[in-house]
Amino acid sequence: MRSILSISLPEAQKKDIEKRAKKANQTTSSYIIRVMNLEKSLISEEELVKMAAQAEKDYKSGKTKKLASLKDLIS
């Protein structure tokens, strides 16, 4: 089931969204949905800090390898 969502925006923000949607060859609604879906896939600052802390811990404990090139990563 679908439902309608109406939002009130300042005129400048509305025009900015319409401009970006047009540049992306999308309707305003499609553009907003695309941006929301993209936002869902981003890593939060908290997750990023946690991953960096774990990487530093792994590095200090010798669990990492020093690679001469990206080619070494594949092999």
VEXKE-986554 format. One record per atom (N, C-alpha, C): residue number from 1; residue in three letters; x, y, z. Coordinates in nm, 2 decimals, padded with zeros to 4 digits. Layout:
N
i | aa | x | y | z
NUM | ALA | X | Y | Z
...
//
This chain:
75
i | aa | x | y | z
1 | MET | 00.08 | -00.12 | 00.00
1 | MET | 00.00 | 00.00 | 00.00
1 | MET | 00.09 | 00.12 | 00.00
2 | ARG | 00.06 | 00.22 | -00.08
2 | ARG | 00.13 | 00.34 | -00.09
2 | ARG | 00.06 | 00.45 | -00.01
3 | SER | 00.14 | 00.55 | 00.04
3 | SER | 00.08 | 00.66 | 00.10
3 | SER | 00.15 | 00.79 | 00.05
4 | ILE | 00.09 | 00.90 | 00.08
4 | ILE | 00.14 | 01.03 | 00.03
4 | ILE | 00.21 | 01.10 | 00.14
5 | LEU | 00.33 | 01.16 | 00.11
5 | LEU | 00.40 | 01.24 | 00.21
5 | LEU | 00.42 | 01.38 | 00.15
6 | SER | 00.37 | 01.48 | 00.22
6 | SER | 00.39 | 01.62 | 00.18
6 | SER | 00.48 | 01.68 | 00.28
7 | ILE | 00.57 | 01.76 | 00.23
7 | ILE | 00.67 | 01.83 | 00.32
7 | ILE | 00.67 | 01.98 | 00.28
8 | SER | 00.70 | 02.06 | 00.38
8 | SER | 00.70 | 02.20 | 00.36
8 | SER | 00.85 | 02.24 | 00.37
9 | LEU | 00.90 | 02.31 | 00.26
9 | LEU | 01.04 | 02.35 | 00.26
9 | LEU | 01.05 | 02.50 | 00.23
10 | PRO | 01.16 | 02.56 | 00.27
10 | PRO | 01.18 | 02.70 | 00.22
10 | PRO | 01.20 | 02.70 | 00.07
11 | GLU | 01.16 | 02.80 | 00.00
11 | GLU | 01.16 | 02.81 | -00.14
11 | GLU | 01.30 | 02.78 | -00.20
12 | ALA | 01.40 | 02.83 | -00.14
12 | ALA | 01.54 | 02.81 | -00.19
12 | ALA | 01.58 | 02.66 | -00.18
13 | GLN | 01.54 | 02.59 | -00.08
13 | GLN | 01.57 | 02.45 | -00.07
13 | GLN | 01.49 | 02.37 | -00.17
14 | LYS | 01.37 | 02.41 | -00.19
14 | LYS | 01.28 | 02.34 | -00.29
14 | LYS | 01.34 | 02.35 | -00.43
15 | LYS | 01.39 | 02.47 | -00.46
15 | LYS | 01.45 | 02.50 | -00.59
15 | LYS | 01.58 | 02.42 | -00.61
16 | ASP | 01.65 | 02.41 | -00.50
16 | ASP | 01.78 | 02.34 | -00.50
16 | ASP | 01.75 | 02.19 | -00.53
17 | ILE | 01.65 | 02.13 | -00.46
17 | ILE | 01.62 | 01.99 | -00.49
17 | ILE | 01.57 | 01.97 | -00.63
18 | GLU | 01.49 | 02.06 | -00.68
18 | GLU | 01.44 | 02.05 | -00.82
18 | GLU | 01.55 | 02.06 | -00.92
19 | LYS | 01.64 | 02.15 | -00.89
19 | LYS | 01.76 | 02.16 | -00.98
19 | LYS | 01.84 | 02.04 | -00.98
20 | ARG | 01.87 | 01.98 | -00.87
20 | ARG | 01.95 | 01.86 | -00.86
20 | ARG | 01.88 | 01.74 | -00.92
21 | ALA | 01.75 | 01.73 | -00.90
21 | ALA | 01.67 | 01.62 | -00.97
21 | ALA | 01.68 | 01.64 | -01.12
22 | LYS | 01.66 | 01.76 | -01.17
22 | LYS | 01.66 | 01.78 | -01.31
22 | LYS | 01.80 | 01.74 | -01.37
23 | LYS | 01.91 | 01.78 | -01.30
23 | LYS | 02.04 | 01.75 | -01.34
23 | LYS | 02.06 | 01.59 | -01.35
24 | ALA | 02.00 | 01.52 | -01.26
24 | ALA | 02.01 | 01.38 | -01.25
24 | ALA | 01.90 | 01.31 | -01.34
25 | ASN | 01.83 | 01.39 | -01.42
25 | ASN | 01.72 | 01.34 | -01.51
25 | ASN | 01.62 | 01.25 | -01.43
26 | GLN | 01.58 | 01.30 | -01.32
26 | GLN | 01.48 | 01.23 | -01.24
26 | GLN | 01.37 | 01.33 | -01.19
27 | THR | 01.26 | 01.27 | -01.15
27 | THR | 01.16 | 01.36 | -01.09
27 | THR | 01.21 | 01.39 | -00.95
28 | THR | 01.14 | 01.49 | -00.90
28 | THR | 01.18 | 01.53 | -00.76
28 | THR | 01.16 | 01.42 | -00.66
29 | SER | 01.05 | 01.35 | -00.67
29 | SER | 01.02 | 01.24 | -00.58
29 | SER | 01.13 | 01.13 | -00.59
30 | SER | 01.16 | 01.09 | -00.72
30 | SER | 01.26 | 00.98 | -00.74
30 | SER | 01.39 | 01.02 | -00.69
31 | TYR | 01.43 | 01.15 | -00.71
31 | TYR | 01.56 | 01.20 | -00.66
31 | TYR | 01.57 | 01.19 | -00.51
32 | ILE | 01.46 | 01.23 | -00.44
32 | ILE | 01.46 | 01.22 | -00.29
32 | ILE | 01.47 | 01.08 | -00.25
33 | ILE | 01.40 | 00.99 | -00.31
33 | ILE | 01.41 | 00.85 | -00.27
33 | ILE | 01.55 | 00.79 | -00.30
34 | ARG | 01.61 | 00.83 | -00.41
34 | ARG | 01.75 | 00.78 | -00.44
34 | ARG | 01.84 | 00.83 | -00.33
35 | VAL | 01.83 | 00.96 | -00.30
35 | VAL | 01.92 | 01.02 | -00.20
35 | VAL | 01.90 | 00.95 | -00.06
36 | MET | 01.78 | 00.92 | -00.03
36 | MET | 01.75 | 00.85 | 00.10
36 | MET | 01.81 | 00.71 | 00.10
37 | ASN | 01.80 | 00.64 | -00.01
37 | ASN | 01.85 | 00.50 | -00.02
37 | ASN | 02.01 | 00.51 | -00.01
38 | LEU | 02.06 | 00.61 | -00.08
38 | LEU | 02.21 | 00.62 | -00.07
38 | LEU | 02.25 | 00.65 | 00.07
39 | GLU | 02.18 | 00.73 | 00.14
39 | GLU | 02.21 | 00.76 | 00.28
39 | GLU | 02.21 | 00.64 | 00.37
40 | LYS | 02.12 | 00.55 | 00.34
40 | LYS | 02.11 | 00.42 | 00.42
40 | LYS | 02.24 | 00.34 | 00.41
41 | SER | 02.31 | 00.35 | 00.29
41 | SER | 02.42 | 00.26 | 00.27
41 | SER | 02.55 | 00.32 | 00.32
42 | LEU | 02.55 | 00.44 | 00.38
42 | LEU | 02.67 | 00.51 | 00.43
42 | LEU | 02.70 | 00.45 | 00.57
43 | ILE | 02.83 | 00.46 | 00.60
43 | ILE | 02.88 | 00.41 | 00.73
43 | ILE | 02.86 | 00.53 | 00.83
44 | SER | 02.81 | 00.51 | 00.95
44 | SER | 02.80 | 00.61 | 01.04
44 | SER | 02.94 | 00.65 | 01.10
45 | GLU | 02.95 | 00.77 | 01.16
45 | GLU | 03.08 | 00.81 | 01.22
45 | GLU | 03.11 | 00.71 | 01.33
46 | GLU | 03.02 | 00.67 | 01.40
46 | GLU | 03.04 | 00.57 | 01.51
46 | GLU | 03.10 | 00.44 | 01.46
47 | GLU | 03.04 | 00.39 | 01.35
47 | GLU | 03.09 | 00.27 | 01.29
47 | GLU | 03.23 | 00.28 | 01.24
48 | LEU | 03.26 | 00.40 | 01.18
48 | LEU | 03.39 | 00.43 | 01.12
48 | LEU | 03.50 | 00.43 | 01.23
49 | VAL | 03.47 | 00.50 | 01.34
49 | VAL | 03.56 | 00.51 | 01.45
49 | VAL | 03.59 | 00.37 | 01.51
50 | LYS | 03.48 | 00.29 | 01.52
50 | LYS | 03.50 | 00.15 | 01.57
50 | LYS | 03.59 | 00.07 | 01.48
51 | MET | 03.57 | 00.08 | 01.35
51 | MET | 03.65 | 00.01 | 01.25
51 | MET | 03.79 | 00.05 | 01.26
52 | ALA | 03.82 | 00.18 | 01.27
52 | ALA | 03.95 | 00.24 | 01.28
52 | ALA | 04.02 | 00.19 | 01.40
53 | ALA | 03.95 | 00.18 | 01.51
53 | ALA | 04.01 | 00.14 | 01.64
53 | ALA | 04.05 | -00.01 | 01.63
54 | GLN | 03.96 | -00.09 | 01.56
54 | GLN | 03.99 | -00.23 | 01.54
54 | GLN | 04.11 | -00.25 | 01.45
55 | ALA | 04.12 | -00.17 | 01.35
55 | ALA | 04.23 | -00.18 | 01.25
55 | ALA | 04.36 | -00.14 | 01.32
56 | GLU | 04.36 | -00.04 | 01.41
56 | GLU | 04.48 | 00.00 | 01.48
56 | GLU | 04.52 | -00.11 | 01.58
57 | LYS | 04.42 | -00.17 | 01.64
57 | LYS | 04.45 | -00.29 | 01.73
57 | LYS | 04.51 | -00.40 | 01.65
58 | ASP | 04.46 | -00.43 | 01.54
58 | ASP | 04.51 | -00.54 | 01.45
58 | ASP | 04.66 | -00.51 | 01.41
59 | TYR | 04.68 | -00.38 | 01.37
59 | TYR | 04.81 | -00.34 | 01.33
59 | TYR | 04.91 | -00.36 | 01.44
60 | LYS | 04.88 | -00.31 | 01.56
60 | LYS | 04.97 | -00.32 | 01.68
60 | LYS | 05.00 | -00.46 | 01.72
61 | SER | 04.90 | -00.55 | 01.70
61 | SER | 04.92 | -00.69 | 01.74
61 | SER | 04.98 | -00.78 | 01.63
62 | GLY | 05.02 | -00.71 | 01.51
62 | GLY | 05.09 | -00.78 | 01.41
62 | GLY | 05.00 | -00.86 | 01.32
63 | LYS | 04.87 | -00.84 | 01.32
63 | LYS | 04.77 | -00.91 | 01.23
63 | LYS | 04.76 | -00.86 | 01.09
64 | THR | 04.84 | -00.76 | 01.06
64 | THR | 04.84 | -00.70 | 00.92
64 | THR | 04.96 | -00.74 | 00.84
65 | LYS | 04.95 | -00.72 | 00.71
65 | LYS | 05.07 | -00.75 | 00.62
65 | LYS | 05.10 | -00.62 | 00.55
66 | LYS | 05.23 | -00.60 | 00.53
66 | LYS | 05.28 | -00.49 | 00.45
66 | LYS | 05.29 | -00.53 | 00.31
67 | LEU | 05.22 | -00.47 | 00.22
67 | LEU | 05.22 | -00.50 | 00.08
67 | LEU | 05.31 | -00.41 | 00.00
68 | ALA | 05.37 | -00.46 | -00.10
68 | ALA | 05.46 | -00.38 | -00.19
68 | ALA | 05.37 | -00.31 | -00.29
69 | SER | 05.26 | -00.37 | -00.33
69 | SER | 05.17 | -00.31 | -00.43
69 | SER | 05.03 | -00.36 | -00.41
70 | LEU | 04.93 | -00.31 | -00.48
70 | LEU | 04.80 | -00.36 | -00.48
70 | LEU | 04.79 | -00.50 | -00.54
71 | LYS | 04.88 | -00.53 | -00.63
71 | LYS | 04.89 | -00.67 | -00.68
71 | LYS | 04.90 | -00.77 | -00.58
72 | ASP | 04.98 | -00.74 | -00.47
72 | ASP | 05.00 | -00.83 | -00.36
72 | ASP | 04.87 | -00.86 | -00.29
73 | LEU | 04.78 | -00.77 | -00.29
73 | LEU | 04.65 | -00.79 | -00.22
73 | LEU | 04.57 | -00.89 | -00.29
74 | ILE | 04.58 | -00.91 | -00.42
74 | ILE | 04.50 | -01.01 | -00.49
74 | ILE | 04.56 | -01.15 | -00.48
75 | SER | 04.68 | -01.16 | -00.47
75 | SER | 04.75 | -01.29 | -00.47
75 | SER | 04.75 | -01.35 | -00.33
//
